[in-house]
Amino acid sequence: MGATSTPGGIPRGPVPVPGPLLRVLARELDGAPGRPGAVGAPEAVWVNQAGGSTFRVPVPGGAVFAKWAPAGAPLDLAAEEERLRWARSWTPVPQVLAAGRHASGSWLLTRGLPGENAVLAHWRARPHVAVPALGRGLRRLHEALPVRGCPFSWSVQQRLAAAVGDVSGLRRPPPVDRLVVCHGDACSPNTLLDPATGEACGHVDLSALGVADRWADLAVATMSVGWNYGPGWEDAFLDAYGVAPDPARTAYYRDLWNAGP
């Protein structure tokens, strides 16, 4: 996977909460006015190979999600905070409660959204429901976020400049199909599904959100569908999104994704 999505997954066992993050939780979720109130025990819901982790913290009326990125990890929580604050005006994304940096890492607290991770076992067992919902959800995201006035870019030029892999064959991108505000990491786990309707109801992990050709998202989203639900579901995703397959753009943007950093 590319730089915007450090490989990881749902943890299979307990994950210790970093000490600095525990202190942040004690300080930020202490029941003061405007705070969520008394909290339950943090439970890890996602870990990645860079050492980053996300914890769900039960609070009255819902949950808070606490992200931790150790110092030196390629995880830009400050960028995510910025993008969440901007995107929230147009589409369901987590509300930022607090963010900061410690000598040993950075942290981000957000209020949980309704919905379930699209790669939980019962959704993976029903790809005929989950995959079209993912396609429709990405289309709604692209239509909701305004390109004009978006302060963030995810352009080919920026990504080539930051790449760590071989980009010698990527210097001439295909013509832009349609500029949208891309998610930047449109992998299946970053969409939430409504357990009642089966439809997409929110998006998370927006640290690379920015203006780009929509195929920058579509190429990665369809690749992720294969990882998470098995082969043969790409066309169902694209049908639900409302676009015909585009092998050339798909290949280019997958290669760019894999070039990192």
MIDOSE-1310 file (N, C-alpha, C; in nm, 2 decimals, decimal comma, always signed):
residues 261
mgat	+0,08/-0,12/+0,00/+0,00/+0,00/+0,00/+0,09/+0,12/+0,00; +0,03/+0,24/-0,04/+0,11/+0,36/-0,05/+0,13/+0,43/+0,08; +0,19/+0,55/+0,07/+0,23/+0,62/+0,18/+0,11/+0,66/+0,27; +0,00/+0,69/+0,20/-0,12/+0,74/+0,27/-0,19/+0,63/+0,35
stpg	-0,15/+0,51/+0,34/-0,21/+0,40/+0,42/-0,11/+0,30/+0,46; -0,05/+0,32/+0,58/+0,05/+0,22/+0,63/-0,02/+0,09/+0,65; +0,03/-0,02/+0,60/-0,04/-0,15/+0,61/-0,07/-0,18/+0,76; -0,19/-0,24/+0,78/-0,23/-0,27/+0,92/-0,36/-0,34/+0,91
gipr	-0,42/-0,35/+1,03/-0,55/-0,42/+1,04/-0,60/-0,42/+1,18; -0,72/-0,49/+1,19/-0,78/-0,50/+1,32/-0,70/-0,59/+1,41; -0,66/-0,55/+1,53/-0,57/-0,63/+1,61/-0,64/-0,76/+1,66; -0,56/-0,86/+1,67/-0,61/-0,99/+1,72/-0,60/-1,01/+1,87
gpvp	-0,55/-0,92/+1,94/-0,53/-0,93/+2,08/-0,52/-0,79/+2,14; -0,50/-0,79/+2,27/-0,48/-0,66/+2,34/-0,36/-0,58/+2,29; -0,38/-0,45/+2,29/-0,27/-0,36/+2,25/-0,25/-0,26/+2,36; -0,13/-0,25/+2,42/-0,11/-0,15/+2,52/-0,13/-0,01/+2,48
vpgp	-0,19/+0,08/+2,56/-0,21/+0,22/+2,53/-0,08/+0,29/+2,56; -0,02/+0,36/+2,47/+0,11/+0,44/+2,50/+0,08/+0,53/+2,62; +0,18/+0,54/+2,71/+0,17/+0,62/+2,83/+0,13/+0,76/+2,80; +0,20/+0,83/+2,70/+0,16/+0,97/+2,67/+0,01/+0,98/+2,63
llrv	-0,04/+0,88/+2,56/-0,18/+0,89/+2,51/-0,27/+0,87/+2,63; -0,23/+0,78/+2,73/-0,32/+0,77/+2,85/-0,33/+0,90/+2,92; -0,22/+0,97/+2,93/-0,22/+1,10/+3,00/-0,30/+1,20/+2,92; -0,30/+1,20/+2,79/-0,38/+1,29/+2,71/-0,53/+1,25/+2,74
lare	-0,57/+1,13/+2,74/-0,71/+1,09/+2,76/-0,75/+1,13/+2,90; -0,67/+1,12/+3,00/-0,70/+1,16/+3,13/-0,73/+1,31/+3,14; -0,65/+1,38/+3,06/-0,66/+1,53/+3,06/-0,78/+1,58/+2,98; -0,80/+1,52/+2,86/-0,89/+1,57/+2,77/-1,03/+1,52/+2,79
ldga	-1,05/+1,40/+2,85/-1,18/+1,34/+2,87/-1,21/+1,33/+3,02; -1,21/+1,45/+3,08/-1,22/+1,45/+3,23/-1,35/+1,50/+3,28; -1,45/+1,51/+3,19/-1,58/+1,56/+3,23/-1,59/+1,71/+3,25; -1,49/+1,78/+3,21/-1,50/+1,93/+3,21/-1,61/+1,98/+3,11
pgrp	-1,66/+2,10/+3,13/-1,76/+2,15/+3,03/-1,72/+2,13/+2,89; -1,80/+2,07/+2,80/-1,77/+2,05/+2,66/-1,69/+1,93/+2,64; -1,65/+1,85/+2,74/-1,59/+1,73/+2,72/-1,69/+1,61/+2,72; -1,65/+1,50/+2,66/-1,75/+1,39/+2,65/-1,79/+1,33/+2,79
gavg	-1,71/+1,35/+2,89/-1,74/+1,30/+3,02/-1,66/+1,18/+3,07; -1,72/+1,11/+3,16/-1,65/+0,99/+3,22/-1,63/+0,89/+3,11; -1,51/+0,82/+3,11/-1,47/+0,74/+3,00/-1,46/+0,59/+3,05; -1,46/+0,50/+2,95/-1,44/+0,36/+2,98/-1,29/+0,33/+2,94
apea	-1,26/+0,20/+2,94/-1,13/+0,15/+2,91/-1,10/+0,16/+2,76; -0,99/+0,22/+2,71/-0,96/+0,22/+2,57/-0,94/+0,08/+2,51; -0,99/+0,06/+2,39/-0,97/-0,07/+2,33/-0,91/-0,05/+2,19; -0,81/-0,11/+2,15/-0,74/-0,09/+2,02/-0,84/-0,15/+1,91
vwvn	-0,86/-0,07/+1,81/-0,94/-0,11/+1,70/-0,86/-0,12/+1,57; -0,74/-0,06/+1,56/-0,66/-0,07/+1,44/-0,52/-0,05/+1,48; -0,43/-0,12/+1,42/-0,28/-0,10/+1,43/-0,22/-0,11/+1,30; -0,10/-0,04/+1,28/-0,03/-0,05/+1,16/+0,12/-0,08/+1,18
qagg	+0,19/-0,11/+1,07/+0,32/-0,15/+1,08/+0,42/-0,04/+1,12; +0,38/+0,08/+1,11/+0,46/+0,19/+1,15/+0,45/+0,22/+1,30; +0,37/+0,14/+1,37/+0,36/+0,16/+1,52/+0,25/+0,24/+1,56; +0,17/+0,29/+1,46/+0,05/+0,37/+1,49/-0,06/+0,29/+1,54
stfr	-0,15/+0,34/+1,62/-0,26/+0,27/+1,67/-0,38/+0,36/+1,69; -0,50/+0,30/+1,68/-0,63/+0,37/+1,71/-0,70/+0,30/+1,81; -0,75/+0,37/+1,91/-0,82/+0,32/+2,03/-0,96/+0,37/+2,03; -1,06/+0,29/+2,06/-1,20/+0,33/+2,09/-1,21/+0,35/+2,24
vpvp	-1,26/+0,47/+2,28/-1,28/+0,50/+2,42/-1,43/+0,52/+2,44; -1,50/+0,43/+2,52/-1,64/+0,45/+2,54/-1,66/+0,58/+2,63; -1,76/+0,66/+2,59/-1,80/+0,78/+2,67/-1,95/+0,78/+2,67; -2,00/+0,85/+2,76/-2,15/+0,86/+2,76/-2,21/+0,91/+2,63
ggav	-2,30/+0,83/+2,57/-2,36/+0,87/+2,45/-2,29/+0,83/+2,32; -2,18/+0,76/+2,34/-2,10/+0,71/+2,22/-1,96/+0,67/+2,25; -1,87/+0,72/+2,16/-1,73/+0,68/+2,18/-1,64/+0,79/+2,12; -1,52/+0,80/+2,17/-1,41/+0,88/+2,12/-1,31/+0,79/+2,06
fakw	-1,25/+0,83/+1,95/-1,14/+0,75/+1,89/-1,01/+0,83/+1,91; -0,91/+0,76/+1,96/-0,78/+0,82/+1,99/-0,68/+0,76/+1,90; -0,61/+0,84/+1,82/-0,51/+0,80/+1,73/-0,37/+0,83/+1,79; -0,28/+0,74/+1,78/-0,14/+0,77/+1,82/-0,04/+0,74/+1,71
apag	+0,05/+0,83/+1,69/+0,15/+0,81/+1,59/+0,29/+0,83/+1,66; +0,37/+0,73/+1,67/+0,50/+0,74/+1,74/+0,59/+0,84/+1,66; +0,68/+0,91/+1,73/+0,77/+1,00/+1,66/+0,85/+0,93/+1,55; +0,86/+0,99/+1,44/+0,93/+0,93/+1,33/+0,85/+0,84/+1,24
apld	+0,73/+0,81/+1,28/+0,64/+0,73/+1,19/+0,58/+0,81/+1,08; +0,56/+0,75/+0,96/+0,51/+0,82/+0,85/+0,36/+0,84/+0,85; +0,31/+0,90/+0,96/+0,17/+0,92/+0,99/+0,15/+1,06/+1,03; +0,08/+1,14/+0,95/+0,07/+1,28/+0,97/-0,07/+1,31/+1,03
laae	-0,07/+1,31/+1,16/-0,20/+1,34/+1,23/-0,24/+1,48/+1,22; -0,14/+1,57/+1,21/-0,17/+1,71/+1,20/-0,24/+1,74/+1,07; -0,19/+1,67/+0,96/-0,26/+1,69/+0,83/-0,40/+1,63/+0,83; -0,42/+1,53/+0,90/-0,55/+1,47/+0,92/-0,65/+1,56/+0,99
eerl	-0,59/+1,62/+1,10/-0,68/+1,72/+1,18/-0,73/+1,83/+1,09; -0,63/+1,89/+1,01/-0,67/+2,00/+0,92/-0,78/+1,96/+0,83; -0,76/+1,84/+0,77/-0,86/+1,80/+0,66/-0,99/+1,76/+0,72; -0,99/+1,70/+0,84/-1,12/+1,67/+0,90/-1,20/+1,80/+0,93
rwar	-1,13/+1,90/+0,98/-1,20/+2,02/+1,02/-1,26/+2,09/+0,90; -1,19/+2,08/+0,78/-1,24/+2,14/+0,66/-1,36/+2,06/+0,60; -1,34/+1,93/+0,59/-1,44/+1,84/+0,52/-1,57/+1,83/+0,60; -1,56/+1,85/+0,73/-1,68/+1,82/+0,81/-1,80/+1,91/+0,77
swtp	-1,78/+2,02/+0,70/-1,89/+2,11/+0,66/-1,97/+2,05/+0,55; -1,92/+1,95/+0,48/-1,99/+1,90/+0,36/-2,02/+1,75/+0,37; -1,95/+1,67/+0,45/-1,97/+1,53/+0,45/-1,95/+1,47/+0,58; -2,01/+1,35/+0,61/-1,99/+1,29/+0,75/-1,84/+1,24/+0,77
vpqv	-1,77/+1,31/+0,85/-1,64/+1,27/+0,89/-1,63/+1,30/+1,04; -1,53/+1,24/+1,11/-1,52/+1,25/+1,25/-1,50/+1,40/+1,29; -1,56/+1,44/+1,40/-1,54/+1,57/+1,46/-1,41/+1,57/+1,55; -1,32/+1,66/+1,52/-1,20/+1,67/+1,60/-1,23/+1,73/+1,73
laag	-1,19/+1,66/+1,84/-1,20/+1,71/+1,98/-1,08/+1,78/+2,03; -0,96/+1,72/+1,99/-0,83/+1,77/+2,04/-0,72/+1,70/+1,96; -0,61/+1,77/+1,96/-0,49/+1,71/+1,89/-0,37/+1,78/+1,94; -0,26/+1,71/+1,93/-0,13/+1,76/+1,98/-0,01/+1,68/+1,95
rhas	+0,10/+1,72/+2,00/+0,22/+1,65/+1,98/+0,30/+1,64/+2,11; +0,36/+1,52/+2,13/+0,44/+1,49/+2,25/+0,58/+1,45/+2,19; +0,68/+1,46/+2,28/+0,82/+1,43/+2,23/+0,82/+1,29/+2,17; +0,74/+1,20/+2,22/+0,75/+1,06/+2,17/+0,64/+1,03/+2,06
gswl	+0,56/+1,13/+2,03/+0,46/+1,10/+1,92/+0,35/+1,21/+1,92; +0,26/+1,19/+1,83/+0,15/+1,28/+1,81/+0,02/+1,21/+1,83; -0,09/+1,28/+1,86/-0,22/+1,22/+1,89/-0,33/+1,30/+1,84; -0,45/+1,24/+1,82/-0,56/+1,30/+1,76/-0,69/+1,23/+1,82
ltrg	-0,77/+1,31/+1,88/-0,90/+1,26/+1,94/-1,01/+1,31/+1,86; -1,10/+1,22/+1,82/-1,22/+1,25/+1,74/-1,34/+1,18/+1,80; -1,46/+1,25/+1,78/-1,58/+1,19/+1,82/-1,63/+1,08/+1,72; -1,67/+0,97/+1,77/-1,70/+0,86/+1,68/-1,83/+0,89/+1,60
lpge	-1,83/+0,84/+1,48/-1,95/+0,85/+1,39/-2,03/+0,72/+1,41; -2,16/+0,73/+1,38/-2,24/+0,61/+1,37/-2,19/+0,53/+1,25; -2,21/+0,40/+1,26/-2,16/+0,31/+1,15/-2,06/+0,21/+1,20; -2,03/+0,12/+1,11/-1,94/+0,01/+1,13/-1,83/+0,01/+1,03
navl	-1,71/-0,03/+1,06/-1,60/-0,05/+0,97/-1,65/-0,15/+0,86; -1,62/-0,12/+0,74/-1,67/-0,20/+0,62/-1,60/-0,33/+0,61; -1,49/-0,36/+0,68/-1,43/-0,48/+0,67/-1,44/-0,57/+0,79; -1,54/-0,54/+0,87/-1,58/-0,64/+0,98/-1,62/-0,77/+0,91
ahwr	-1,61/-0,88/+0,99/-1,63/-1,01/+0,93/-1,77/-1,02/+0,86; -1,87/-0,97/+0,93/-2,01/-0,99/+0,87/-2,03/-0,91/+0,74; -1,95/-0,80/+0,72/-1,96/-0,73/+0,59/-1,88/-0,80/+0,49; -1,76/-0,85/+0,53/-1,68/-0,93/+0,43/-1,75/-1,05/+0,38
arph	-1,84/-1,11/+0,47/-1,93/-1,22/+0,43/-2,04/-1,18/+0,33; -2,06/-1,05/+0,32/-2,17/-1,00/+0,23/-2,12/-0,90/+0,13; -2,02/-0,94/+0,05/-1,97/-0,84/-0,05/-2,07/-0,79/-0,14; -2,18/-0,86/-0,17/-2,28/-0,81/-0,26/-2,35/-0,69/-0,20
vavp	-2,35/-0,68/-0,07/-2,41/-0,56/-0,01/-2,30/-0,45/+0,02; -2,18/-0,49/+0,07/-2,08/-0,40/+0,11/-2,02/-0,33/-0,01; -1,98/-0,40/-0,11/-1,90/-0,34/-0,22/-1,98/-0,23/-0,30; -2,10/-0,26/-0,34/-2,18/-0,15/-0,40/-2,20/-0,03/-0,31
algr	-2,22/-0,05/-0,18/-2,23/+0,06/-0,09/-2,10/+0,14/-0,08; -1,99/+0,08/-0,09/-1,86/+0,15/-0,09/-1,85/+0,24/-0,22; -1,89/+0,18/-0,33/-1,89/+0,26/-0,45/-1,98/+0,38/-0,45; -2,10/+0,36/-0,40/-2,19/+0,47/-0,39/-2,14/+0,58/-0,29
glrr	-2,08/+0,53/-0,18/-2,03/+0,62/-0,08/-1,92/+0,70/-0,13; -1,83/+0,65/-0,21/-1,72/+0,72/-0,26/-1,77/+0,83/-0,36; -1,87/+0,79/-0,44/-1,93/+0,89/-0,53/-1,99/+1,01/-0,46; -2,06/+0,98/-0,35/-2,12/+1,08/-0,27/-2,02/+1,17/-0,21
lhea	-1,91/+1,11/-0,16/-1,80/+1,20/-0,11/-1,74/+1,29/-0,22; -1,72/+1,23/-0,34/-1,66/+1,32/-0,44/-1,76/+1,43/-0,48; -1,89/+1,40/-0,48/-1,98/+1,50/-0,52/-2,01/+1,61/-0,41; -1,98/+1,57/-0,29/-2,01/+1,66/-0,18/-1,90/+1,76/-0,15
lpvr	-1,78/+1,72/-0,17/-1,67/+1,81/-0,13/-1,63/+1,90/-0,25; -1,63/+2,03/-0,22/-1,61/+2,13/-0,33/-1,47/+2,14/-0,37; -1,44/+2,13/-0,50/-1,31/+2,15/-0,56/-1,27/+2,29/-0,54; -1,36/+2,38/-0,58/-1,33/+2,52/-0,57/-1,31/+2,56/-0,42
gcpf	-1,20/+2,62/-0,39/-1,18/+2,66/-0,25/-1,12/+2,55/-0,16; -1,10/+2,43/-0,21/-1,04/+2,33/-0,13/-0,89/+2,36/-0,12; -0,84/+2,37/+0,01/-0,70/+2,42/+0,03/-0,60/+2,31/+0,02; -0,64/+2,19/-0,02/-0,55/+2,07/-0,02/-0,54/+2,01/-0,16
swsv	-0,42/+1,96/-0,19/-0,40/+1,90/-0,32/-0,34/+1,76/-0,30; -0,37/+1,67/-0,39/-0,31/+1,54/-0,39/-0,27/+1,51/-0,53; -0,20/+1,61/-0,59/-0,17/+1,61/-0,73/-0,06/+1,50/-0,76; -0,06/+1,46/-0,89/+0,05/+1,37/-0,94/+0,18/+1,43/-0,91
qqrl	+0,20/+1,56/-0,94/+0,33/+1,63/-0,93/+0,38/+1,62/-0,78; +0,29/+1,65/-0,69/+0,33/+1,64/-0,55/+0,37/+1,50/-0,51; +0,29/+1,40/-0,55/+0,32/+1,26/-0,51/+0,44/+1,21/-0,58; +0,47/+1,25/-0,70/+0,60/+1,21/-0,76/+0,72/+1,27/-0,69
aaav	+0,70/+1,39/-0,64/+0,81/+1,46/-0,57/+0,84/+1,39/-0,44; +0,74/+1,33/-0,38/+0,76/+1,27/-0,25/+0,78/+1,12/-0,26; +0,77/+1,06/-0,37/+0,78/+0,91/-0,39/+0,92/+0,86/-0,35; +0,92/+0,74/-0,30/+1,04/+0,67/-0,27/+1,07/+0,56/-0,36
gdvs	+0,97/+0,51/-0,43/+0,99/+0,40/-0,53/+1,03/+0,45/-0,66; +1,05/+0,36/-0,76/+1,09/+0,40/-0,89/+0,97/+0,47/-0,97; +0,99/+0,59/-1,01/+0,88/+0,66/-1,07/+0,92/+0,70/-1,22; +1,02/+0,63/-1,27/+1,07/+0,66/-1,41/+0,96/+0,64/-1,51
glrr	+0,87/+0,55/-1,49/+0,76/+0,53/-1,58/+0,63/+0,60/-1,55; +0,64/+0,69/-1,46/+0,52/+0,76/-1,41/+0,52/+0,91/-1,44; +0,62/+0,96/-1,52/+0,64/+1,10/-1,54/+0,53/+1,16/-1,63; +0,46/+1,08/-1,71/+0,36/+1,13/-1,80/+0,22/+1,07/-1,76
pppv	+0,15/+1,13/-1,67/+0,02/+1,08/-1,63/-0,08/+1,09/-1,74; -0,18/+1,00/-1,73/-0,29/+1,01/-1,83/-0,37/+1,14/-1,81; -0,44/+1,19/-1,91/-0,51/+1,31/-1,90/-0,62/+1,30/-1,78; -0,64/+1,41/-1,72/-0,74/+1,41/-1,61/-0,88/+1,37/-1,66
drlv	-0,94/+1,28/-1,60/-1,08/+1,25/-1,63/-1,17/+1,35/-1,57; -1,17/+1,36/-1,43/-1,25/+1,46/-1,36/-1,18/+1,49/-1,23; -1,16/+1,62/-1,21/-1,10/+1,66/-1,08/-1,21/+1,66/-0,97; -1,18/+1,60/-0,86/-1,26/+1,60/-0,74/-1,17/+1,62/-0,62
vchg	-1,23/+1,63/-0,51/-1,16/+1,63/-0,38/-1,15/+1,48/-0,34; -1,04/+1,42/-0,36/-1,02/+1,28/-0,33/-1,01/+1,25/-0,18; -1,05/+1,13/-0,14/-1,03/+1,09/+0,00/-0,88/+1,08/+0,03; -0,80/+1,02/-0,07/-0,66/+1,01/-0,05/-0,62/+0,87/+0,01
dacs	-0,71/+0,80/+0,06/-0,69/+0,66/+0,10/-0,82/+0,59/+0,10; -0,88/+0,57/-0,02/-1,01/+0,52/-0,03/-1,02/+0,36/-0,02; -0,94/+0,31/+0,07/-0,94/+0,17/+0,10/-1,07/+0,13/+0,18; -1,11/+0,01/+0,16/-1,24/-0,03/+0,22/-1,25/+0,00/+0,37
pntl	-1,15/-0,02/+0,45/-1,17/+0,00/+0,59/-1,19/+0,14/+0,63; -1,17/+0,24/+0,54/-1,19/+0,38/+0,57/-1,33/+0,43/+0,54; -1,42/+0,34/+0,51/-1,56/+0,37/+0,50/-1,64/+0,30/+0,61; -1,74/+0,37/+0,66/-1,83/+0,32/+0,76/-1,96/+0,29/+0,70
ldpa	-2,02/+0,17/+0,73/-2,15/+0,13/+0,68/-2,25/+0,13/+0,79; -2,37/+0,17/+0,75/-2,49/+0,18/+0,84/-2,54/+0,03/+0,86; -2,54/-0,02/+0,98/-2,58/-0,16/+1,01/-2,73/-0,18/+0,97; -2,81/-0,08/+0,97/-2,95/-0,09/+0,94/-2,98/-0,09/+0,79
tgea	-2,91/-0,01/+0,72/-2,94/+0,01/+0,57/-2,83/-0,06/+0,48; -2,71/-0,08/+0,54/-2,60/-0,13/+0,45/-2,54/-0,02/+0,37; -2,58/+0,10/+0,38/-2,52/+0,21/+0,30/-2,40/+0,28/+0,37; -2,31/+0,34/+0,29/-2,20/+0,41/+0,35/-2,26/+0,53/+0,43
cghv	-2,20/+0,56/+0,55/-2,26/+0,67/+0,63/-2,15/+0,75/+0,68; -2,02/+0,74/+0,64/-1,91/+0,82/+0,68/-1,78/+0,77/+0,64; -1,68/+0,86/+0,64/-1,54/+0,82/+0,60/-1,45/+0,87/+0,71; -1,34/+0,79/+0,72/-1,23/+0,82/+0,82/-1,10/+0,82/+0,75
dlsa	-0,99/+0,86/+0,83/-0,85/+0,85/+0,78/-0,83/+0,94/+0,66; -0,85/+1,07/+0,68/-0,84/+1,16/+0,56/-0,71/+1,24/+0,56; -0,60/+1,18/+0,60/-0,48/+1,26/+0,61/-0,42/+1,31/+0,48; -0,46/+1,24/+0,37/-0,41/+1,28/+0,24/-0,52/+1,34/+0,15
lgva	-0,63/+1,37/+0,20/-0,74/+1,43/+0,12/-0,69/+1,55/+0,04; -0,73/+1,56/-0,08/-0,70/+1,67/-0,16/-0,75/+1,66/-0,31; -0,73/+1,76/-0,38/-0,78/+1,77/-0,52/-0,69/+1,68/-0,61; -0,76/+1,60/-0,69/-0,69/+1,51/-0,78/-0,79/+1,45/-0,88
drwa	-0,74/+1,38/-0,98/-0,83/+1,31/-1,07/-0,90/+1,20/-0,98; -1,03/+1,18/-1,01/-1,10/+1,08/-0,93/-1,05/+0,94/-0,94; -0,97/+0,91/-1,05/-0,92/+0,78/-1,06/-0,80/+0,76/-0,96; -0,75/+0,86/-0,91/-0,65/+0,84/-0,80/-0,71/+0,77/-0,68
dlav	-0,84/+0,80/-0,65/-0,92/+0,72/-0,55/-0,97/+0,59/-0,61; -1,03/+0,60/-0,72/-1,10/+0,48/-0,78/-1,00/+0,36/-0,80; -0,88/+0,39/-0,84/-0,78/+0,28/-0,86/-0,74/+0,21/-0,73; -0,73/+0,29/-0,63/-0,70/+0,23/-0,50/-0,82/+0,16/-0,43
atms	-0,93/+0,23/-0,45/-1,06/+0,17/-0,39/-1,09/+0,03/-0,45; -1,07/+0,02/-0,58/-1,10/-0,11/-0,64/-1,00/-0,21/-0,61; -0,87/-0,17/-0,60/-0,77/-0,26/-0,55/-0,80/-0,31/-0,41; -0,84/-0,22/-0,32/-0,87/-0,26/-0,19/-0,99/-0,36/-0,18
vgwn	-1,09/-0,34/-0,27/-1,20/-0,43/-0,27/-1,15/-0,58/-0,29; -1,05/-0,59/-0,38/-1,00/-0,73/-0,40/-0,93/-0,78/-0,28; -0,85/-0,70/-0,21/-0,79/-0,74/-0,08/-0,89/-0,78/+0,02; -0,99/-0,71/+0,03/-1,08/-0,73/+0,15/-1,20/-0,82/+0,12
ygpg	-1,25/-0,83/+0,00/-1,37/-0,91/-0,03/-1,34/-1,03/-0,13; -1,22/-1,03/-0,18/-1,19/-1,14/-0,28/-1,20/-1,09/-0,42; -1,15/-1,17/-0,52/-1,15/-1,12/-0,66/-1,29/-1,12/-0,72; -1,30/-1,03/-0,82/-1,43/-1,03/-0,90/-1,53/-0,92/-0,86
weda	-1,49/-0,83/-0,77/-1,58/-0,73/-0,72/-1,56/-0,59/-0,77; -1,45/-0,57/-0,85/-1,42/-0,44/-0,90/-1,53/-0,38/-0,98; -1,58/-0,46/-1,08/-1,69/-0,40/-1,17/-1,81/-0,36/-1,09; -1,84/-0,44/-0,98/-1,96/-0,40/-0,90/-1,94/-0,27/-0,83
flda	-1,81/-0,25/-0,79/-1,78/-0,12/-0,72/-1,80/+0,00/-0,82; -1,74/-0,02/-0,94/-1,74/+0,09/-1,04/-1,89/+0,11/-1,09; -1,96/+0,00/-1,11/-2,10/+0,02/-1,15/-2,18/+0,10/-1,04; -2,16/+0,07/-0,92/-2,23/+0,15/-0,81/-2,18/+0,29/-0,81
ygva	-2,05/+0,31/-0,83/-2,00/+0,45/-0,84/-2,06/+0,53/-0,96; -2,08/+0,45/-1,07/-2,14/+0,51/-1,19/-2,03/+0,55/-1,29; -1,93/+0,46/-1,31/-1,83/+0,49/-1,41/-1,79/+0,36/-1,47; -1,75/+0,36/-1,60/-1,70/+0,25/-1,67/-1,55/+0,22/-1,63
pdpa	-1,51/+0,10/-1,64/-1,37/+0,07/-1,61/-1,28/+0,15/-1,70; -1,16/+0,18/-1,65/-1,06/+0,26/-1,72/-0,92/+0,19/-1,69; -0,89/+0,09/-1,76/-0,77/+0,02/-1,73/-0,64/+0,10/-1,73; -0,63/+0,20/-1,82/-0,51/+0,28/-1,83/-0,49/+0,37/-1,70
rtay	-0,60/+0,44/-1,67/-0,59/+0,52/-1,55/-0,57/+0,44/-1,42; -0,64/+0,33/-1,42/-0,63/+0,24/-1,30/-0,49/+0,19/-1,28; -0,43/+0,15/-1,39/-0,29/+0,10/-1,38/-0,19/+0,21/-1,34; -0,21/+0,33/-1,40/-0,12/+0,44/-1,36/-0,13/+0,47/-1,21
yrdl	-0,25/+0,49/-1,17/-0,27/+0,54/-1,03/-0,24/+0,43/-0,93; -0,25/+0,30/-0,96/-0,20/+0,20/-0,87/-0,05/+0,20/-0,87; +0,02/+0,22/-0,98/+0,16/+0,22/-0,98/+0,21/+0,34/-0,90; +0,14/+0,46/-0,91/+0,18/+0,57/-0,83/+0,16/+0,55/-0,68
wnag	+0,05/+0,48/-0,65/+0,03/+0,45/-0,51/+0,14/+0,36/-0,45; +0,18/+0,26/-0,53/+0,28/+0,17/-0,49/+0,42/+0,23/-0,48; +0,44/+0,34/-0,55/+0,57/+0,41/-0,54/+0,59/+0,48/-0,41; +0,49/+0,49/-0,32/+0,51/+0,54/-0,19/+0,50/+0,69/-0,18
p	+0,56/+0,76/-0,08/+0,65/+0,69/+0,01/+0,59/+0,60/+0,11
